[in-house]
Amino acid sequence: MSVIRHIEIQNFRTIKKLSWHPKPGLNCLIGPGDSGKSTLLDAIDLTLGARRSYTFNDADFYQLNIQSPLSITITLGDLH
């Protein structure tokens, strides 16, 4: 079994730039509306979920700026 060691997101929906190393164990996402909680979960689902085909549209880019590259990188590691 693997765990998420690092998540890096750039220019995806409400997230301009995020670099996060989740702590071991349970992590909770808490924050006001439109702060990026669902966007973070969607990014994880897009990269690790069962969906193998997804067409990005303008709304997937931060502030609709399609000139800035969008990237989602997830680093996995072994469960200790």
MITOR-815926 format. One record per atom (N, C-alpha, C): residue number from 0; residue in three letters; atom name; z, y, x. Coordinates in Angstrom, 1 decimal, m for minus. Atoms other than C-alpha are relative to their C-alpha. Layout:
BEGIN
<tiza><pos>NUM</pos><code>ala</code><site>CA</site><w>Z</w><v>Y</v><u>X</u></tiza>
...
***
This chain:
BEGIN
<tiza><pos>0</pos><code>met</code><site>N</site><w>0.0</w><v>m1.2</v><u>0.8</u></tiza>
<tiza><pos>0</pos><code>met</code><site>CA</site><w>0.0</w><v>0.0</v><u>0.0</u></tiza>
<tiza><pos>0</pos><code>met</code><site>C</site><w>0.0</w><v>1.2</v><u>0.9</u></tiza>
<tiza><pos>1</pos><code>ser</code><site>N</site><w>0.1</w><v>m1.2</v><u>m0.8</u></tiza>
<tiza><pos>1</pos><code>ser</code><site>CA</site><w>m0.8</w><v>3.5</v><u>1.2</u></tiza>
<tiza><pos>1</pos><code>ser</code><site>C</site><w>0.7</w><v>1.2</v><u>m0.7</u></tiza>
<tiza><pos>2</pos><code>val</code><site>N</site><w>m0.6</w><v>m1.2</v><u>0.6</u></tiza>
<tiza><pos>2</pos><code>val</code><site>CA</site><w>0.9</w><v>6.9</v><u>0.6</u></tiza>
<tiza><pos>2</pos><code>val</code><site>C</site><w>m0.8</w><v>1.2</v><u>0.6</u></tiza>
<tiza><pos>3</pos><code>ile</code><site>N</site><w>0.7</w><v>m1.2</v><u>m0.4</u></tiza>
<tiza><pos>3</pos><code>ile</code><site>CA</site><w>m0.5</w><v>10.4</v><u>0.8</u></tiza>
<tiza><pos>3</pos><code>ile</code><site>C</site><w>0.9</w><v>0.7</v><u>1.1</u></tiza>
<tiza><pos>4</pos><code>arg</code><site>N</site><w>m0.7</w><v>m0.7</v><u>m1.1</u></tiza>
<tiza><pos>4</pos><code>arg</code><site>CA</site><w>0.5</w><v>12.0</v><u>4.2</u></tiza>
<tiza><pos>4</pos><code>arg</code><site>C</site><w>m0.3</w><v>1.4</v><u>0.0</u></tiza>
<tiza><pos>5</pos><code>his</code><site>N</site><w>0.4</w><v>m1.4</v><u>m0.1</u></tiza>
<tiza><pos>5</pos><code>his</code><site>CA</site><w>m1.4</w><v>15.2</v><u>4.0</u></tiza>
<tiza><pos>5</pos><code>his</code><site>C</site><w>m1.2</w><v>0.3</v><u>m1.0</u></tiza>
<tiza><pos>6</pos><code>ile</code><site>N</site><w>1.0</w><v>m0.4</v><u>0.9</u></tiza>
<tiza><pos>6</pos><code>ile</code><site>CA</site><w>m3.5</w><v>17.1</v><u>1.5</u></tiza>
<tiza><pos>6</pos><code>ile</code><site>C</site><w>m0.5</w><v>1.4</v><u>0.4</u></tiza>
<tiza><pos>7</pos><code>glu</code><site>N</site><w>0.5</w><v>m1.3</v><u>m0.3</u></tiza>
<tiza><pos>7</pos><code>glu</code><site>CA</site><w>m5.8</w><v>20.0</v><u>2.4</u></tiza>
<tiza><pos>7</pos><code>glu</code><site>C</site><w>m1.1</w><v>0.3</v><u>m1.0</u></tiza>
<tiza><pos>8</pos><code>ile</code><site>N</site><w>0.9</w><v>m0.4</v><u>1.0</u></tiza>
<tiza><pos>8</pos><code>ile</code><site>CA</site><w>m7.7</w><v>21.9</v><u>m0.2</u></tiza>
<tiza><pos>8</pos><code>ile</code><site>C</site><w>m0.5</w><v>1.5</v><u>0.3</u></tiza>
<tiza><pos>9</pos><code>gln</code><site>N</site><w>0.5</w><v>m1.4</v><u>m0.2</u></tiza>
<tiza><pos>9</pos><code>gln</code><site>CA</site><w>m10.0</w><v>25.0</v><u>0.2</u></tiza>
<tiza><pos>9</pos><code>gln</code><site>C</site><w>m1.0</w><v>0.3</v><u>m1.2</u></tiza>
<tiza><pos>10</pos><code>asn</code><site>N</site><w>0.9</w><v>m0.6</v><u>1.0</u></tiza>
<tiza><pos>10</pos><code>asn</code><site>CA</site><w>m11.7</w><v>27.0</v><u>m2.6</u></tiza>
<tiza><pos>10</pos><code>asn</code><site>C</site><w>m0.3</w><v>m0.9</v><u>m1.2</u></tiza>
<tiza><pos>11</pos><code>phe</code><site>N</site><w>0.2</w><v>0.9</v><u>1.1</u></tiza>
<tiza><pos>11</pos><code>phe</code><site>CA</site><w>m11.1</w><v>24.5</v><u>m5.4</u></tiza>
<tiza><pos>11</pos><code>phe</code><site>C</site><w>0.8</w><v>0.6</v><u>m1.2</u></tiza>
<tiza><pos>12</pos><code>arg</code><site>N</site><w>m0.6</w><v>m0.6</v><u>1.2</u></tiza>
<tiza><pos>12</pos><code>arg</code><site>CA</site><w>m10.4</w><v>26.1</v><u>m8.8</u></tiza>
<tiza><pos>12</pos><code>arg</code><site>C</site><w>1.0</w><v>1.1</v><u>0.3</u></tiza>
<tiza><pos>13</pos><code>thr</code><site>N</site><w>m1.0</w><v>m1.0</v><u>m0.2</u></tiza>
<tiza><pos>13</pos><code>thr</code><site>CA</site><w>m7.1</w><v>28.0</v><u>m8.6</u></tiza>
<tiza><pos>13</pos><code>thr</code><site>C</site><w>0.6</w><v>0.0</v><u>1.4</u></tiza>
<tiza><pos>14</pos><code>ile</code><site>N</site><w>m0.6</w><v>0.1</v><u>m1.3</u></tiza>
<tiza><pos>14</pos><code>ile</code><site>CA</site><w>m6.4</w><v>27.0</v><u>m5.0</u></tiza>
<tiza><pos>14</pos><code>ile</code><site>C</site><w>m1.0</w><v>0.6</v><u>1.0</u></tiza>
<tiza><pos>15</pos><code>lys</code><site>N</site><w>0.9</w><v>m0.5</v><u>m1.0</u></tiza>
<tiza><pos>15</pos><code>lys</code><site>CA</site><w>m7.9</w><v>29.2</v><u>m2.3</u></tiza>
<tiza><pos>15</pos><code>lys</code><site>C</site><w>0.2</w><v>m0.8</v><u>1.3</u></tiza>
<tiza><pos>16</pos><code>lys</code><site>N</site><w>m0.3</w><v>0.8</v><u>m1.2</u></tiza>
<tiza><pos>16</pos><code>lys</code><site>CA</site><w>m6.2</w><v>27.3</v><u>0.6</u></tiza>
<tiza><pos>16</pos><code>lys</code><site>C</site><w>1.4</w><v>m0.6</v><u>m0.2</u></tiza>
<tiza><pos>17</pos><code>leu</code><site>N</site><w>m1.3</w><v>0.8</v><u>0.1</u></tiza>
<tiza><pos>17</pos><code>leu</code><site>CA</site><w>m3.5</w><v>24.6</v><u>0.6</u></tiza>
<tiza><pos>17</pos><code>leu</code><site>C</site><w>0.0</w><v>m1.0</v><u>1.1</u></tiza>
<tiza><pos>18</pos><code>ser</code><site>N</site><w>m0.3</w><v>1.1</v><u>m0.9</u></tiza>
<tiza><pos>18</pos><code>ser</code><site>CA</site><w>m2.1</w><v>22.4</v><u>3.3</u></tiza>
<tiza><pos>18</pos><code>ser</code><site>C</site><w>1.4</w><v>m0.4</v><u>m0.2</u></tiza>
<tiza><pos>19</pos><code>trp</code><site>N</site><w>m1.3</w><v>0.5</v><u>0.4</u></tiza>
<tiza><pos>19</pos><code>trp</code><site>CA</site><w>0.7</w><v>20.2</v><u>2.2</u></tiza>
<tiza><pos>19</pos><code>trp</code><site>C</site><w>0.2</w><v>m1.4</v><u>0.5</u></tiza>
<tiza><pos>20</pos><code>his</code><site>N</site><w>m0.4</w><v>1.3</v><u>m0.5</u></tiza>
<tiza><pos>20</pos><code>his</code><site>CA</site><w>2.5</w><v>17.3</v><u>3.8</u></tiza>
<tiza><pos>20</pos><code>his</code><site>C</site><w>1.1</w><v>m0.5</v><u>m1.0</u></tiza>
<tiza><pos>21</pos><code>pro</code><site>N</site><w>m1.0</w><v>0.5</v><u>0.9</u></tiza>
<tiza><pos>21</pos><code>pro</code><site>CA</site><w>4.3</w><v>15.5</v><u>0.9</u></tiza>
<tiza><pos>21</pos><code>pro</code><site>C</site><w>1.2</w><v>m0.7</v><u>0.7</u></tiza>
<tiza><pos>22</pos><code>lys</code><site>N</site><w>m1.1</w><v>0.7</v><u>m0.6</u></tiza>
<tiza><pos>22</pos><code>lys</code><site>CA</site><w>7.8</w><v>14.3</v><u>1.7</u></tiza>
<tiza><pos>22</pos><code>lys</code><site>C</site><w>0.1</w><v>m1.4</v><u>m0.4</u></tiza>
<tiza><pos>23</pos><code>pro</code><site>N</site><w>m0.1</w><v>1.4</v><u>0.4</u></tiza>
<tiza><pos>23</pos><code>pro</code><site>CA</site><w>8.6</w><v>10.6</v><u>1.7</u></tiza>
<tiza><pos>23</pos><code>pro</code><site>C</site><w>0.8</w><v>m0.1</v><u>m1.4</u></tiza>
<tiza><pos>24</pos><code>gly</code><site>N</site><w>m0.7</w><v>0.2</v><u>1.3</u></tiza>
<tiza><pos>24</pos><code>gly</code><site>CA</site><w>9.7</w><v>9.4</v><u>m1.8</u></tiza>
<tiza><pos>24</pos><code>gly</code><site>C</site><w>m0.7</w><v>0.8</v><u>m1.1</u></tiza>
<tiza><pos>25</pos><code>leu</code><site>N</site><w>0.6</w><v>m0.7</v><u>1.2</u></tiza>
<tiza><pos>25</pos><code>leu</code><site>CA</site><w>9.2</w><v>11.3</v><u>m5.0</u></tiza>
<tiza><pos>25</pos><code>leu</code><site>C</site><w>m0.1</w><v>1.5</v><u>0.2</u></tiza>
<tiza><pos>26</pos><code>asn</code><site>N</site><w>0.3</w><v>m1.4</v><u>m0.1</u></tiza>
<tiza><pos>26</pos><code>asn</code><site>CA</site><w>7.6</w><v>14.7</v><u>m5.0</u></tiza>
<tiza><pos>26</pos><code>asn</code><site>C</site><w>m0.2</w><v>0.6</v><u>m1.4</u></tiza>
<tiza><pos>27</pos><code>cys</code><site>N</site><w>0.2</w><v>m0.6</v><u>1.3</u></tiza>
<tiza><pos>27</pos><code>cys</code><site>CA</site><w>7.7</w><v>17.0</v><u>m8.1</u></tiza>
<tiza><pos>27</pos><code>cys</code><site>C</site><w>m0.8</w><v>1.3</v><u>0.2</u></tiza>
<tiza><pos>28</pos><code>leu</code><site>N</site><w>0.8</w><v>m1.3</v><u>0.0</u></tiza>
<tiza><pos>28</pos><code>leu</code><site>CA</site><w>5.2</w><v>19.8</v><u>m8.8</u></tiza>
<tiza><pos>28</pos><code>leu</code><site>C</site><w>0.6</w><v>0.9</v><u>m1.1</u></tiza>
<tiza><pos>29</pos><code>ile</code><site>N</site><w>m0.7</w><v>m0.9</v><u>1.0</u></tiza>
<tiza><pos>29</pos><code>ile</code><site>CA</site><w>7.1</w><v>22.7</v><u>m10.5</u></tiza>
<tiza><pos>29</pos><code>ile</code><site>C</site><w>m0.6</w><v>1.4</v><u>0.2</u></tiza>
<tiza><pos>30</pos><code>gly</code><site>N</site><w>0.5</w><v>m1.3</v><u>m0.1</u></tiza>
<tiza><pos>30</pos><code>gly</code><site>CA</site><w>5.7</w><v>26.1</v><u>m11.2</u></tiza>
<tiza><pos>30</pos><code>gly</code><site>C</site><w>m0.5</w><v>0.6</v><u>m1.3</u></tiza>
<tiza><pos>31</pos><code>pro</code><site>N</site><w>0.5</w><v>m0.6</v><u>1.2</u></tiza>
<tiza><pos>31</pos><code>pro</code><site>CA</site><w>4.5</w><v>28.6</v><u>m13.8</u></tiza>
<tiza><pos>31</pos><code>pro</code><site>C</site><w>m1.4</w><v>m0.5</v><u>m0.3</u></tiza>
<tiza><pos>32</pos><code>gly</code><site>N</site><w>1.3</w><v>0.3</v><u>0.4</u></tiza>
<tiza><pos>32</pos><code>gly</code><site>CA</site><w>1.3</w><v>28.1</v><u>m15.8</u></tiza>
<tiza><pos>32</pos><code>gly</code><site>C</site><w>m1.1</w><v>0.7</v><u>1.0</u></tiza>
<tiza><pos>33</pos><code>asp</code><site>N</site><w>1.1</w><v>m0.5</v><u>m0.8</u></tiza>
<tiza><pos>33</pos><code>asp</code><site>CA</site><w>m2.0</w><v>28.6</v><u>m13.8</u></tiza>
<tiza><pos>33</pos><code>asp</code><site>C</site><w>0.5</w><v>0.2</v><u>1.5</u></tiza>
<tiza><pos>34</pos><code>ser</code><site>N</site><w>m0.4</w><v>m0.1</v><u>m1.5</u></tiza>
<tiza><pos>34</pos><code>ser</code><site>CA</site><w>m0.2</w><v>28.1</v><u>m10.4</u></tiza>
<tiza><pos>34</pos><code>ser</code><site>C</site><w>m0.6</w><v>m1.1</v><u>0.8</u></tiza>
<tiza><pos>35</pos><code>gly</code><site>N</site><w>0.7</w><v>1.0</v><u>m0.8</u></tiza>
<tiza><pos>35</pos><code>gly</code><site>CA</site><w>m2.3</w><v>25.1</v><u>m9.4</u></tiza>
<tiza><pos>35</pos><code>gly</code><site>C</site><w>0.5</w><v>m1.4</v><u>m0.1</u></tiza>
<tiza><pos>36</pos><code>lys</code><site>N</site><w>m0.5</w><v>1.3</v><u>0.1</u></tiza>
<tiza><pos>36</pos><code>lys</code><site>CA</site><w>m0.3</w><v>22.1</v><u>m10.4</u></tiza>
<tiza><pos>36</pos><code>lys</code><site>C</site><w>m1.0</w><v>m1.0</v><u>m0.4</u></tiza>
<tiza><pos>37</pos><code>ser</code><site>N</site><w>1.0</w><v>1.0</v><u>0.5</u></tiza>
<tiza><pos>37</pos><code>ser</code><site>CA</site><w>m3.0</w><v>20.4</v><u>m12.4</u></tiza>
<tiza><pos>37</pos><code>ser</code><site>C</site><w>m1.2</w><v>0.0</v><u>0.9</u></tiza>
<tiza><pos>38</pos><code>thr</code><site>N</site><w>1.1</w><v>0.0</v><u>m1.0</u></tiza>
<tiza><pos>38</pos><code>thr</code><site>CA</site><w>m5.6</w><v>21.5</v><u>m9.9</u></tiza>
<tiza><pos>38</pos><code>thr</code><site>C</site><w>0.2</w><v>m0.9</v><u>1.1</u></tiza>
<tiza><pos>39</pos><code>leu</code><site>N</site><w>m0.3</w><v>0.9</v><u>m1.1</u></tiza>
<tiza><pos>39</pos><code>leu</code><site>CA</site><w>m3.8</w><v>19.7</v><u>m7.2</u></tiza>
<tiza><pos>39</pos><code>leu</code><site>C</site><w>m0.1</w><v>m1.5</v><u>m0.4</u></tiza>
<tiza><pos>40</pos><code>leu</code><site>N</site><w>0.1</w><v>1.4</v><u>0.5</u></tiza>
<tiza><pos>40</pos><code>leu</code><site>CA</site><w>m3.6</w><v>16.5</v><u>m9.3</u></tiza>
<tiza><pos>40</pos><code>leu</code><site>C</site><w>m1.4</w><v>m0.3</v><u>m0.3</u></tiza>
<tiza><pos>41</pos><code>asp</code><site>N</site><w>1.5</w><v>0.3</v><u>0.1</u></tiza>
<tiza><pos>41</pos><code>asp</code><site>CA</site><w>m7.3</w><v>16.8</v><u>m10.2</u></tiza>
<tiza><pos>41</pos><code>asp</code><site>C</site><w>m0.7</w><v>m0.2</v><u>1.3</u></tiza>
<tiza><pos>42</pos><code>ala</code><site>N</site><w>0.6</w><v>0.2</v><u>m1.4</u></tiza>
<tiza><pos>42</pos><code>ala</code><site>CA</site><w>m8.2</w><v>17.1</v><u>m6.5</u></tiza>
<tiza><pos>42</pos><code>ala</code><site>C</site><w>0.4</w><v>m1.4</v><u>0.5</u></tiza>
<tiza><pos>43</pos><code>ile</code><site>N</site><w>m0.4</w><v>1.4</v><u>m0.4</u></tiza>
<tiza><pos>43</pos><code>ile</code><site>CA</site><w>m6.2</w><v>13.9</v><u>m5.8</u></tiza>
<tiza><pos>43</pos><code>ile</code><site>C</site><w>m0.8</w><v>m1.0</v><u>m0.8</u></tiza>
<tiza><pos>44</pos><code>asp</code><site>N</site><w>0.8</w><v>0.9</v><u>0.9</u></tiza>
<tiza><pos>44</pos><code>asp</code><site>CA</site><w>m7.9</w><v>12.2</v><u>m8.8</u></tiza>
<tiza><pos>44</pos><code>asp</code><site>C</site><w>m1.5</w><v>m0.1</v><u>0.4</u></tiza>
<tiza><pos>45</pos><code>leu</code><site>N</site><w>1.4</w><v>0.0</v><u>m0.4</u></tiza>
<tiza><pos>45</pos><code>leu</code><site>CA</site><w>m11.4</w><v>13.3</v><u>m7.6</u></tiza>
<tiza><pos>45</pos><code>leu</code><site>C</site><w>m0.2</w><v>m0.8</v><u>1.3</u></tiza>
<tiza><pos>46</pos><code>thr</code><site>N</site><w>0.2</w><v>0.7</v><u>m1.3</u></tiza>
<tiza><pos>46</pos><code>thr</code><site>CA</site><w>m10.9</w><v>11.9</v><u>m4.1</u></tiza>
<tiza><pos>46</pos><code>thr</code><site>C</site><w>0.5</w><v>m1.4</v><u>0.0</u></tiza>
<tiza><pos>47</pos><code>leu</code><site>N</site><w>m0.6</w><v>1.3</v><u>m0.1</u></tiza>
<tiza><pos>47</pos><code>leu</code><site>CA</site><w>m8.8</w><v>8.8</v><u>m4.8</u></tiza>
<tiza><pos>47</pos><code>leu</code><site>C</site><w>m0.2</w><v>m0.8</v><u>m1.3</u></tiza>
<tiza><pos>48</pos><code>gly</code><site>N</site><w>0.1</w><v>0.6</v><u>1.3</u></tiza>
<tiza><pos>48</pos><code>gly</code><site>CA</site><w>m9.5</w><v>8.0</v><u>m8.5</u></tiza>
<tiza><pos>48</pos><code>gly</code><site>C</site><w>m1.2</w><v>m1.0</v><u>m0.1</u></tiza>
<tiza><pos>49</pos><code>ala</code><site>N</site><w>1.1</w><v>1.0</v><u>0.2</u></tiza>
<tiza><pos>49</pos><code>ala</code><site>CA</site><w>m11.9</w><v>5.4</v><u>m9.9</u></tiza>
<tiza><pos>49</pos><code>ala</code><site>C</site><w>m1.3</w><v>0.6</v><u>m0.2</u></tiza>
<tiza><pos>50</pos><code>arg</code><site>N</site><w>1.2</w><v>m0.7</v><u>0.3</u></tiza>
<tiza><pos>50</pos><code>arg</code><site>CA</site><w>m14.5</w><v>8.0</v><u>m10.7</u></tiza>
<tiza><pos>50</pos><code>arg</code><site>C</site><w>m0.8</w><v>0.1</v><u>1.3</u></tiza>
<tiza><pos>51</pos><code>arg</code><site>N</site><w>0.8</w><v>0.0</v><u>m1.2</u></tiza>
<tiza><pos>51</pos><code>arg</code><site>CA</site><w>m17.3</w><v>7.6</v><u>m8.2</u></tiza>
<tiza><pos>51</pos><code>arg</code><site>C</site><w>m1.2</w><v>1.0</v><u>0.0</u></tiza>
<tiza><pos>52</pos><code>ser</code><site>N</site><w>1.1</w><v>m1.0</v><u>0.1</u></tiza>
<tiza><pos>52</pos><code>ser</code><site>CA</site><w>m19.7</w><v>10.3</v><u>m9.4</u></tiza>
<tiza><pos>52</pos><code>ser</code><site>C</site><w>0.6</w><v>1.2</v><u>m0.8</u></tiza>
<tiza><pos>53</pos><code>tyr</code><site>N</site><w>m0.5</w><v>m1.2</v><u>0.6</u></tiza>
<tiza><pos>53</pos><code>tyr</code><site>CA</site><w>m18.7</w><v>13.9</v><u>m10.2</u></tiza>
<tiza><pos>53</pos><code>tyr</code><site>C</site><w>m1.0</w><v>1.1</v><u>0.4</u></tiza>
<tiza><pos>54</pos><code>thr</code><site>N</site><w>0.9</w><v>m1.1</v><u>m0.3</u></tiza>
<tiza><pos>54</pos><code>thr</code><site>CA</site><w>m21.0</w><v>16.9</v><u>m10.4</u></tiza>
<tiza><pos>54</pos><code>thr</code><site>C</site><w>0.8</w><v>1.3</v><u>m0.1</u></tiza>
<tiza><pos>55</pos><code>phe</code><site>N</site><w>m0.7</w><v>m1.2</v><u>m0.1</u></tiza>
<tiza><pos>55</pos><code>phe</code><site>CA</site><w>m19.3</w><v>20.1</v><u>m9.3</u></tiza>
<tiza><pos>55</pos><code>phe</code><site>C</site><w>m0.8</w><v>1.1</v><u>m0.7</u></tiza>
<tiza><pos>56</pos><code>asn</code><site>N</site><w>0.7</w><v>m1.2</v><u>0.6</u></tiza>
<tiza><pos>56</pos><code>asn</code><site>CA</site><w>m20.1</w><v>23.3</v><u>m11.3</u></tiza>
<tiza><pos>56</pos><code>asn</code><site>C</site><w>0.7</w><v>1.3</v><u>0.6</u></tiza>
<tiza><pos>57</pos><code>asp</code><site>N</site><w>m0.5</w><v>m1.3</v><u>m0.5</u></tiza>
<tiza><pos>57</pos><code>asp</code><site>CA</site><w>m19.4</w><v>27.0</v><u>m10.6</u></tiza>
<tiza><pos>57</pos><code>asp</code><site>C</site><w>1.5</w><v>0.2</v><u>m0.3</u></tiza>
<tiza><pos>58</pos><code>ala</code><site>N</site><w>m1.4</w><v>m0.1</v><u>0.4</u></tiza>
<tiza><pos>58</pos><code>ala</code><site>CA</site><w>m16.0</w><v>26.8</v><u>m12.4</u></tiza>
<tiza><pos>58</pos><code>ala</code><site>C</site><w>0.9</w><v>m0.8</v><u>1.0</u></tiza>
<tiza><pos>59</pos><code>asp</code><site>N</site><w>m0.8</w><v>0.8</v><u>m1.0</u></tiza>
<tiza><pos>59</pos><code>asp</code><site>CA</site><w>m14.8</w><v>24.3</v><u>m9.7</u></tiza>
<tiza><pos>59</pos><code>asp</code><site>C</site><w>0.3</w><v>0.8</v><u>1.3</u></tiza>
<tiza><pos>60</pos><code>phe</code><site>N</site><w>m0.1</w><v>m0.8</v><u>m1.2</u></tiza>
<tiza><pos>60</pos><code>phe</code><site>CA</site><w>m15.1</w><v>27.0</v><u>m7.0</u></tiza>
<tiza><pos>60</pos><code>phe</code><site>C</site><w>1.0</w><v>1.1</v><u>m0.3</u></tiza>
<tiza><pos>61</pos><code>tyr</code><site>N</site><w>m1.0</w><v>m1.0</v><u>0.1</u></tiza>
<tiza><pos>61</pos><code>tyr</code><site>CA</site><w>m12.2</w><v>29.4</v><u>m6.4</u></tiza>
<tiza><pos>61</pos><code>tyr</code><site>C</site><w>m0.7</w><v>1.4</v><u>m0.3</u></tiza>
<tiza><pos>62</pos><code>gln</code><site>N</site><w>0.5</w><v>m1.3</v><u>0.5</u></tiza>
<tiza><pos>62</pos><code>gln</code><site>CA</site><w>m12.9</w><v>32.7</v><u>m8.3</u></tiza>
<tiza><pos>62</pos><code>gln</code><site>C</site><w>m1.5</w><v>m0.1</v><u>m0.2</u></tiza>
<tiza><pos>63</pos><code>leu</code><site>N</site><w>1.4</w><v>0.2</v><u>0.3</u></tiza>
<tiza><pos>63</pos><code>leu</code><site>CA</site><w>m16.4</w><v>31.3</v><u>m9.1</u></tiza>
<tiza><pos>63</pos><code>leu</code><site>C</site><w>m0.9</w><v>0.3</v><u>1.2</u></tiza>
<tiza><pos>64</pos><code>asn</code><site>N</site><w>0.7</w><v>m0.4</v><u>m1.2</u></tiza>
<tiza><pos>64</pos><code>asn</code><site>CA</site><w>m17.4</w><v>32.0</v><u>m5.5</u></tiza>
<tiza><pos>64</pos><code>asn</code><site>C</site><w>m0.7</w><v>m1.2</v><u>0.6</u></tiza>
<tiza><pos>65</pos><code>ile</code><site>N</site><w>0.8</w><v>1.2</v><u>m0.5</u></tiza>
<tiza><pos>65</pos><code>ile</code><site>CA</site><w>m20.1</w><v>29.3</v><u>m4.8</u></tiza>
<tiza><pos>65</pos><code>ile</code><site>C</site><w>m0.5</w><v>0.2</v><u>1.4</u></tiza>
<tiza><pos>66</pos><code>gln</code><site>N</site><w>0.4</w><v>m0.2</v><u>m1.4</u></tiza>
<tiza><pos>66</pos><code>gln</code><site>CA</site><w>m20.8</w><v>30.9</v><u>m1.4</u></tiza>
<tiza><pos>66</pos><code>gln</code><site>C</site><w>1.0</w><v>m0.6</v><u>1.0</u></tiza>
<tiza><pos>67</pos><code>ser</code><site>N</site><w>m1.0</w><v>0.5</v><u>m0.8</u></tiza>
<tiza><pos>67</pos><code>ser</code><site>CA</site><w>m17.5</w><v>29.7</v><u>0.0</u></tiza>
<tiza><pos>67</pos><code>ser</code><site>C</site><w>0.1</w><v>m1.6</v><u>m0.2</u></tiza>
<tiza><pos>68</pos><code>pro</code><site>N</site><w>m0.1</w><v>1.5</v><u>0.1</u></tiza>
<tiza><pos>68</pos><code>pro</code><site>CA</site><w>m17.4</w><v>25.9</v><u>0.8</u></tiza>
<tiza><pos>68</pos><code>pro</code><site>C</site><w>1.2</w><v>m0.5</v><u>m0.7</u></tiza>
<tiza><pos>69</pos><code>leu</code><site>N</site><w>m1.1</w><v>0.6</v><u>0.6</u></tiza>
<tiza><pos>69</pos><code>leu</code><site>CA</site><w>m15.2</w><v>23.8</v><u>m1.3</u></tiza>
<tiza><pos>69</pos><code>leu</code><site>C</site><w>0.3</w><v>m1.3</v><u>0.7</u></tiza>
<tiza><pos>70</pos><code>ser</code><site>N</site><w>m0.3</w><v>1.2</v><u>m0.7</u></tiza>
<tiza><pos>70</pos><code>ser</code><site>CA</site><w>m13.3</w><v>21.0</v><u>0.4</u></tiza>
<tiza><pos>70</pos><code>ser</code><site>C</site><w>1.3</w><v>m0.6</v><u>m0.4</u></tiza>
<tiza><pos>71</pos><code>ile</code><site>N</site><w>m1.2</w><v>0.7</v><u>0.4</u></tiza>
<tiza><pos>71</pos><code>ile</code><site>CA</site><w>m10.7</w><v>18.4</v><u>m0.5</u></tiza>
<tiza><pos>71</pos><code>ile</code><site>C</site><w>0.2</w><v>m1.1</v><u>1.0</u></tiza>
<tiza><pos>72</pos><code>thr</code><site>N</site><w>m0.3</w><v>1.0</v><u>m1.0</u></tiza>
<tiza><pos>72</pos><code>thr</code><site>CA</site><w>m9.2</w><v>16.3</v><u>2.3</u></tiza>
<tiza><pos>72</pos><code>thr</code><site>C</site><w>1.3</w><v>m0.6</v><u>m0.2</u></tiza>
<tiza><pos>73</pos><code>ile</code><site>N</site><w>m1.3</w><v>0.7</v><u>0.2</u></tiza>
<tiza><pos>73</pos><code>ile</code><site>CA</site><w>m6.5</w><v>13.6</v><u>1.8</u></tiza>
<tiza><pos>73</pos><code>ile</code><site>C</site><w>0.1</w><v>m1.0</v><u>1.1</u></tiza>
<tiza><pos>74</pos><code>thr</code><site>N</site><w>m0.3</w><v>1.0</v><u>m1.1</u></tiza>
<tiza><pos>74</pos><code>thr</code><site>CA</site><w>m5.0</w><v>11.7</v><u>4.7</u></tiza>
<tiza><pos>74</pos><code>thr</code><site>C</site><w>1.0</w><v>m1.0</v><u>m0.6</u></tiza>
<tiza><pos>75</pos><code>leu</code><site>N</site><w>m0.9</w><v>1.0</v><u>0.5</u></tiza>
<tiza><pos>75</pos><code>leu</code><site>CA</site><w>m3.4</w><v>8.4</v><u>3.8</u></tiza>
<tiza><pos>75</pos><code>leu</code><site>C</site><w>0.7</w><v>m0.7</v><u>1.2</u></tiza>
<tiza><pos>76</pos><code>gly</code><site>N</site><w>m0.8</w><v>0.7</v><u>m1.0</u></tiza>
<tiza><pos>76</pos><code>gly</code><site>CA</site><w>m0.8</w><v>6.4</v><u>5.7</u></tiza>
<tiza><pos>76</pos><code>gly</code><site>C</site><w>0.6</w><v>m1.2</v><u>m0.6</u></tiza>
<tiza><pos>77</pos><code>asp</code><site>N</site><w>m0.7</w><v>1.2</v><u>0.5</u></tiza>
<tiza><pos>77</pos><code>asp</code><site>CA</site><w>1.0</w><v>3.1</v><u>5.5</u></tiza>
<tiza><pos>77</pos><code>asp</code><site>C</site><w>1.4</w><v>0.3</v><u>m0.6</u></tiza>
<tiza><pos>78</pos><code>leu</code><site>N</site><w>m1.3</w><v>m0.1</v><u>0.6</u></tiza>
<tiza><pos>78</pos><code>leu</code><site>CA</site><w>4.1</w><v>2.8</v><u>3.3</u></tiza>
<tiza><pos>78</pos><code>leu</code><site>C</site><w>1.0</w><v>m0.7</v><u>1.0</u></tiza>
<tiza><pos>79</pos><code>his</code><site>N</site><w>m1.0</w><v>0.5</v><u>m0.9</u></tiza>
<tiza><pos>79</pos><code>his</code><site>CA</site><w>7.1</w><v>2.3</v><u>5.6</u></tiza>
<tiza><pos>79</pos><code>his</code><site>C</site><w>1.1</w><v>m0.7</v><u>m0.7</u></tiza>
***
